[in-house]
Amino acid sequence: MAQAHPVLLILLLFLSPTAVSSSKRIQPKFSAIFYFGDSVLDTGNNNHLPTVAVANHVPYGRDFPGKKPTGRFSNGRLIPDLLNEKLQLKEFSPPFLDTRLSNNDMVTGVNFASAGSGLDDQTSQLSNTLPMSKQVDLFKDYLLRLRNIVGDKEASRIIASSLIFISSGTNDFSHYYRSSKKRKMDIGDYQDIVLRMVQVYVKVKLGISSF
């Protein structure tokens, strides 16, 4: 797996014309998509955590297929669902903590995002959610399960041709920084700290050397 180099998109770079352009244009071919981040991407992981940061109740989900709340902080589908469908992988983006995950779900990518989380571990402590460090650890667990399903060679191929999508950092500033002793630190200095965290998770933990 060390030689795998998935494509990385951070925040809203998915709006690039090559990613979601008209169907008349050539679309990129990815074997799987993985999502890391906060409520912008969380499709239900928080349902399986002891946290109050959940959206598995009304009025959430009223425009979702079946008109039911799923844990998405939205009336309907989220970016991961729309992007998965646009790239013709599957209709939705399944949360990794869902015990009902099928082998097909695993092969085409899963979602590790957790609403209320941040790049800074202490941000997630406020709401008892999954910080980026834990999400990356879950990705490692995912890799082991993927190898057991398809074998080492095929797992390496899937990861090498996959897309990684990250949307995180908002809660670090809007929640943790504003409500803690970090406010004594210049916000520019804290921003530098958060950016260094991004580099650690992307380059070291996820092994994406091109970042």
N, C-alpha and C positions, 0 to 999 in steps of 0.2 A: 504493500500500500504506500510505501514511502515515496514511490516514483510517480504517484498519481498527482495530477495538477488540474483540479476542477476549475471552472470559470467562476469568478467572484464578482458579485454585484453588491454594492453597499448603498443603503438608503433608497433613493428614488432613481438610481441609474437604470432601472428596468425600463424607463420611459424612452430609452434609445430606440430610434426607428427600426434598428435591426432586430430588436427583441419583440416588439408588439406592433409591427407594421401591418399594412394591408395584406390580406391573404394572397394577393397577386404577387407579392414579393417573396423572395426566398427567406424562410425562417430558420433560425439556428436549430440544430438537432441536438437535444440533450437526452441522455439516458435516464437522468433523475434530477430532482430539484430538492434542495435542503434549505430550510428556513430557520434563522436564529434571530432572536430579538424580543420585542415586547408586544403590547396589545395590538399594534398595527398588523402583526403577523400571526398572533396566537389563535389557533383554530380549535382550542379546547384542552390544552395541557393543564391549565389551572383547575379544570374540573376534577382533577385527580390529586390535588394538593390541598392541605389544610389551610386555606387562605380565604379571605373575604373578597379577594380580587377575582371574582367569577362573573360570567355573563350567561349562566345557564338558567336564566329565569326571564320572564316577561319584563319589559317589552322587547328585549332582544330576540332576534330571529323571526320577526313577523313577516319579513319578505324572503326568508330562506325557504328553499324547497321543503314542503311539508309544514311550513309555518311554525317551526319549533325552535326554541333557543338551544344552541349547541355549545356555548362557551365562547363564541365569537363576539367581540365587542362591536357589534354591528347589527343593523336590521336584517342584513342578508349575508352574501358571500364577501370574503375579504380578498385582498391582493393575491395571496397564495393560491386561492381557489381559481381566480380569474386567470392568473398566469399559467397555472398547470393546465387549464383547459385550452388556453390560447396556444400553448406549445404541444398540445395533443398528447399529454401524458395520462391525465385522468381528470375527472370532474372536480374533485375536491383535494385539499391538502390535509392528510390525516395527522392528528397529533401523535407524537411518539409514545406518550404515556397511555394511550388508549389500548386496553388489553385485547380489544377485538381486531387489532391489526392483522391483515392477511399477508401471506407471502408476496402477493402481487403489490400490495401497498408498500412493503419494505423495498422491493426491487426498484420501484420508480421514485423513491424518495419520500421522506417524512418531514414533519414539522417539530422543531424543538423550542419554539418561541413561548415565552411566558409573560402574560400581561403583568405590568407593574415592576418588571425586572430592569436591570441596567448592566452596563459594563463593569461598574463598581459593585463588588459583592455586597457592600453595606447598603446599597440602594434596595436590593431585594430583601434585606432583613426587615425593612419597614413593613413589608406586606407578606413576608414568608413565601416568596415566589422563587423561580429558578434564575439565578444570575447567569451571565454569559459563561462563567467558568463551569458551572454545573451543566449547562446546555452542551458545552464542548465535551464534557465527560460522558454525557448521554450519547453523543455522536460516536464516541469510541465503543460504547456498548452496542450501538447500532451496527458498527462495522463487524463486530464479532458475530452478531446474529445474521448479517448478510452473508458472511463467509459460510456459515452453516447451511444457508439456504441454497446458494448458487456455486459455492466453491471459491477458492482463492483467486484463480485466474479471471473468472467472470466478475467477481467483486471488484478487482482492480480495474477492469475495463469500465464498469459502471461508474466508479468514482472518478476515474480519469476524464470521463466525458460528461460529468455532471455540472450542475449550476448551483452555486451557494449564494443565498440571498440573506443579507443582514440589515436589520433596521433596529438600531439600539442607541441609547445615549440620552434620549429626551428625558427620561425619568431621573437620570443622574443629576440633571440640572434643575428640573422643575420640582422634584420631590426631595431627594437627598441633600443636594447642595443648599437649597433654600431653608431646610429645616434642621440643619446640623451645624456643628462647629466648623465645618468646611467653609461656612460663610466668612470666616475670618481670613480665609485664603483668597487672594485675588482670583477672580473668575477666570482670567486668562491662564493663570498657573494651574488651576483645576482642569481647565480644558486641555492643557498639555499632558496632564496625568492621564486623562481619559483617552487621549489619542495614543499614548504609549500602551495603554491597555489593549486598544484595538490592534496594534501591531503585534503584541504578544499572542493574542488569541488567534489572529489570522496567520501570522508567519510561523509562530512556534507551535501552538497547539493544533491548528488545523493543517499546518504544513504547506501553506500556499506561498511559495517563495517568490512569486512574481508580484506580490503586493508591494 
